[in-house]
């Protein structure tokens, strides 16, 4: 299927006309007012799944759980003891489809698209963990489904609902930084050393009791069970995850998309861990990456955004205007750190991991001077602050959520372009967003598509 290129401007134009059916009409749950409790089903209830469940349970009720691993089900049941349990989300949808309004999807990345699209086909609202999917084709399919079925959708990049995200955007748009020239982002968190475990993939391991490994693999390339895959270790494997760029890119790069109204990058190039070979080590992501994204701005200038993870974090340039005794927190250490430096022609600033948190002009003396000069707008609550609450409020109000797929897809697509670049290092990849293809690299181009194994089909 040919998917439309993602475009933030067309999304914003369409937002005013967006409306959804009241929750009680969609769920066939009677005729209570739309302000009633929102009921959900949770698909994928491992570590992050349970975190998202806890966030949802502050405001709504979860009536059913689906996971292929009974260990995860047992832990999730502690949060919602009365929930019905299923191994197969499709059975859950079939049997209880009239009993819930929304679906929370927090599976490994390779299982994001199918349960989310199938839920939207049933008229269910969807909260989906970042980065929406494992491949760009799946991201485009999710956006197309959100457009077609007109349900509320939310990607789990929580910082988008923070006030700091809007504050940062207002500073950029007001011109306090001048013209943005360069951005450096980083996360010091390291992936599992997948490459070193490739030789062990031939070892026969017993599948944990009760776990449906065939279902865990789902649409991905089949591999025998290995404890290096799960739980929680799948991000380092190309069949299941999207590496740190996919995982954290949606947090760290999203504020730049918001502030500058960015479209997808035109050029992407990665440097990776020395010794990693794209053919020999194709199953595993490199342990560390530095990715350069080049964006063409409306003024025809080029913006470079550099991504650093693993050992490359140590090479993030120190801003010359940062005080000598002030830490940038970009060095590898036992505790992980994430952040960004944004350079403009007038000023530079630093911000933290989620939603441009803690954004400050540097040096601090300059920040204080701008405050005294009343350069900043009066502080006000520009966002709800709670990402899950925004999702539920959007369902009740019949509006778009803050990280609606139609706009979150832009950030997710950029993150996945970075993930592909890591698998094709030292190559300047040229991306044609309208055609959804790399124009100069067939190997990278093949990674754009989902390529599900037999028995699984991406809905068109």
N, C-alpha and C positions, 0 to 999 in steps of 0.2 A: 504493500500500500504506500502511496506517496503522501507524506505528511507535510503540512505547512511549516515553514520556518517560524520559530517563536519570535514574538514581537511585543515588547512591553507597551509601546504606544497604542497598538490596537487593543490590547487588554484594557488599558485605562479608559479608552473611548467607549468600550462595551460595558464597563462596570456599572454605569448609571442605569442601564436597562436590565441588569441582572435581577432575577427573582426566582424563588423556589417555592414549592408547595409546602404548606404547613406540615410540621412533623407528624401530626396525628393522621393526616391524609396519606402520607407516604407509607407509614407503618401499619395502616389499617387497625389502629389501636383504639378506635372509638372516636369521641368528639371532644376531648378535653382541649383547653386553650393551648396555643403554641408555647406558652411559658412553662409548661409542665416539664417534668424530668425527662432528660434524653437518655435513651437506652442504647447500649452498644454491645457488639461482639468483638472479641479480641483475637486476632490471628497472628500467631507468633508471640509466645509469652515467656521468652528467655529473659536475660538480664535487662536489656533496654525495653523489652516489651512490658516487663513488670514495672519499670520506672514510669512508663507512659500510662499504664493502668492506674498507678497511684495518683498521677496527675488528673486523670479523668474522674476517678472515684470521689474527688473532692466536690464534684458538681453533678455527676450523673451516676447511672447504675450499669454494671456490666453483667449481662445475663448468660453469656456463653463464651467458652474458650476453645480455641483450636490450636493444637500443636502436635507434631509427630513424635515428640519426646516426652514420655510420661514423667520424667524427672522435672521438666519445666512446668508441666500441668500441676504437679503436686505443690510446687512452690507458689504458683499463681493462685491456686485454690485457697491459700492462706489469706489472700487479699479479698476474695469474694467467694466464700464457702458455698453459696447457693447456686453458683453458676453451673450450667450444664457443660459437659466436656465432650470434645470431638477430636478425632485424629485428623479428619479431613474437613477442611473449611467448606467444601462444596456440600457435604452432608449437612453441616451446620446451616448454611444458607437455605438449603432445601427444606429442612424440618422447622426452622425457627424464623424464616424470612419475614413473617408478619409480626414478629415480636420485638424487633429492634430498629433503630433509626440510623445508626452509624456503625462503621467498622474501623477499628484501630489495627493497623498493619505494622508489625515490627519484626518481621522475619529477616533472615539474611537477604542481602541485596538481590540475589538471583530469583527470589520468590516474591519480590515486591509487586510486580506489575499484574500478575494474573488475579490474585484475590482482590486487588483494588479495582481493577476494571470490571470484574464479575460483580462486585458489590455495587459499583455505579450503574451497571446495567439493571440492577434491581431497584434503583432509585435511592440507594443508601449513600449517606455522606461519608467521606473517607478522610481519616487522619493517617498519614503515611510517613514513616521515618525517612530521613534524608539518606541518600541523595536521589530519592524517588525510584530509581531503578539501577540495574547494573549496566545497561546499554542505552545509547542515545535513541535508538529506535523505540525502545520501551518507554522512555521519557516522552517522546512525541506521541506515542499511543495513549499514554495516560492523560496528556493535555487534550488530545482529541476527544477522549471519552468525557473529560470534565466539561468540554464545550458542548458535547452532544446531549449529555444527560442532565446538565444544569443542576448539579448537586453541590453542596459545600465541600470544599477540599482544603486540606492544610498539610504542608510539608513540615516535618519536625525540626526546623531550624529555629529554636525558641527565641533567639535574639531578635528576630524580626518584629516581635511584639513589644520589645523593650523601648522605653522612652529614648534611651541613648541612641538607638538606631535612627530615629527621626531627628534628634538633636544634631548628630553628625551630618546628616543629609542637609539640614538647614544651614549649617556652617559652610559647607561646600557650595551650596546653591546661592548663598548670600555673598560669596566671593572672599570670605575671610582667609582662605588659603591661596587665593589667586587661581591660576590655571593649574590643575593637577597634572604633574609630569611623570611621577613614578610612584609605585606602591610596592612595599616588601611585606609579605605575610609569612608566618611561620607557625609550626606546631612541633614541639620537641618530642612528642609522643612517638615511639617507635613501634612498628609492626612486629609480629612474630617473624623470626628469621626463617621464612618459608623456604628459601633456596637451600638451606642446609638440610632440610627435611625431605627434599624431593626423592632422594635415594631410598628413603624409608616408606614411600608410598606403595612399594611392592610387597611390603610386609603384611601378612594376614592378621588382622585384629578381629576380636569378637565384637559384634555390634552390641551396644548396651541393651540390657533386657527391656523388651517392650518397644524399643525405638524402631520406627518404620524408616529404614535408611533409604529405600527406594523413593519414598515420598519426600524425604529431606532433600535428596538430589533434585527431584522434580524435573524442571525443564533444562537443567544444566547438563553439561558433558558428564557422563557417568564416571565416577571414581569409587573404588571400594572404600569402605569405612576406614578412617584413620583418626586417631585422637588429636592430630594436628589440625583437623578441620573444624571441630566443634567440641563443646560450645564456646562461642565467642572468639574463635581464632580464624574464622573464614575470611576476614577482610584481607588477609595477606595472600589469598589465592585467586588467580585470575578467573576461574570458573564461577566463583561465588561472590567476590567482593570487588571493591573499586579503589583499594589502597587508601592512604591517608588523604590524598587529594580529593577523592570522592567523599570520604567520611567528614573531613574537617573543612573542605573547600566551601561547603554550603554555609558554614558559620562565618568564616573569615572573609570571604569575598563578597558575600551578599550586601553588606553596607555600601560597597563601592558601586554595585549594580543599582542600588536604590538612589544613591546620591547623584550619579552621573548618567542615569538612564541608559546603561550600556546595552548593546546588542552583543551577540556571540563574538568571540575573538576571531580574527582572521588568520593569525599565525600562532602556533603553539610549538614549543621546543623544550625538550627535557634533557637534563644530565642526571645520571643515576649512579648508584653504588659501583665503584670499580670492580670489574670481574664478573658482573652480571651479564649473561648472554641471552639475547631475546629469543634465540632458537632453543638452545640447550635448557634454559631456565624458564621456558614460556609458561609453565604452570604457576610460577611464583612471581609476585611483584618484587621489584628491588626493595632493599631495606631502607634506602634513603633516596630522595629526589629533590632536584631543583628544576622548576618549570617556569618558563617565560611565556606569558600570554601577551599578545599584542592586539590592542583594540583600536579600531578606527573610530574617532570621535566625530560628533556632528560638525565641529570646526575643521575637520580634515587633519587634525593633529593625531599623532599616534600615542596611545597610553600604554606603558609597559607595567604589567603586574607580575611580580616575581613571587613564586611559591617556594618555600623551603620546608623540608621535614628531615628527621633523622640527623645525621652528621652535618648536613648542609646548613642546619640552623646556626652552627658555629660561625658560618661565613656570612651571615646577614650583616651588611655594612652598618657600622655604628653611625647614627646621625651626628654630624659635626656640631650641631647646635645643642645636643643633649649634654646636661651637666656632667662633669667628669666623675662625680661620685654617685651618679644615678644609674641603676641597672636597667638594661633593656629586656632582661629575662629571655634571651634567645639562646642561651647556652644549654647543651645537654646536661641533665642532672637527674637525680633520683626522682624528683617531682617534675611533672610535665608543665609546660607553659605554652601559651599561644598568644599571638598578637599581630600587630601590623604597624608599619610606619608609612604615613602618607605625605608625600612631598609636593608642595605647591610653589608657585613662583613668588608668593608673598610670605607664606608660613608653612610649617610642617607640624604634624601631630602624630601621636601614638594612640592606639586603642587596644583593647583586650579581646578575649576569645569570642564572645557572643554579642551580636548586635552593637558592635563598636563600643562596648562597655568601657567606662573610664576614660573616654576620649579627652585628651588634653593637648593644647598647643605646647610645643616645646621651643625654648626652655620655659620653665615655670614662670620666670620673670616676665616673659612675653605674654603668657596666658593672663597673668594678673594685670598687666598693662591694658590688654584688650577688654578685660572686665571693667576696669576703671573708666575706659573710654566708651562704655556702653555699646561695644561692638556686637554683643550677642543679644538675641531676642530674650525677652523675659521667659524664665523657665515655666513650662506648663506641661501637663500630662498629655503627651502627644500619642500615646499608645496604651493599651490596657495593661501591659506589663506581663500578663499571664497568657502564654500562648494557647494552652488548652482552653482556658476560659474564653478566649477570643473565638476559638473554633465552635464552642457550644453557643456562644452569643450569636454567632453568624447563623447557625442553624435556626435559632429561635426568631431572629430578626429577618431572615430571608435575604441576607447580604453575602458578599464574598468575605472570606477570612483573610487575614493579613498575608499569609503565605499560600494563597490560592495556587493550584498547580499551574495555571496559565501564566503566572509571573515567576513562581518558584522554579519552573522549568528552565528558565534562562540561566539561573545560577547553577542548577543541577547539570545542565548541558555543558557549561563551561568546566565544571568539576570533572565530568566524565571525559571531556576532551583532554584534560590534564592526565587522567588515568590512562588513556590510550597513548599519550605521548610518552609516559613512563615505560610503556611496553615497546616503544619504538624510539629509543634514545638517540641523541646527537643528530637528529633529523628535523629540519624545519618543515613542519606539517602545515599545509595550506587548507583551511576549512572553508567550504562553501555552504553556508547555513541554509540557503534557499534550496539547494539540491540535496542537502543532508549527506554530504560526502567530502572526503579528502580528495583534492584534485591531483595530488602529486605522489600518492603513496598507496598502492593497492593493498598492502599488508595492513596498514592502519585502517583503511577504508572497510575492510572485512570485519573489523572489530566494532564498527558502528551498529551492526545488525545483531538482533537477539540470537538467531541461529539455534532455536530450540531443538532438542532431540525429539525423536519420533514419539508421537503420542501427545505432544503439547503444541498448542497453536496460540500465537498472540492475536487476540481479537482485533478485527479491523473495524 
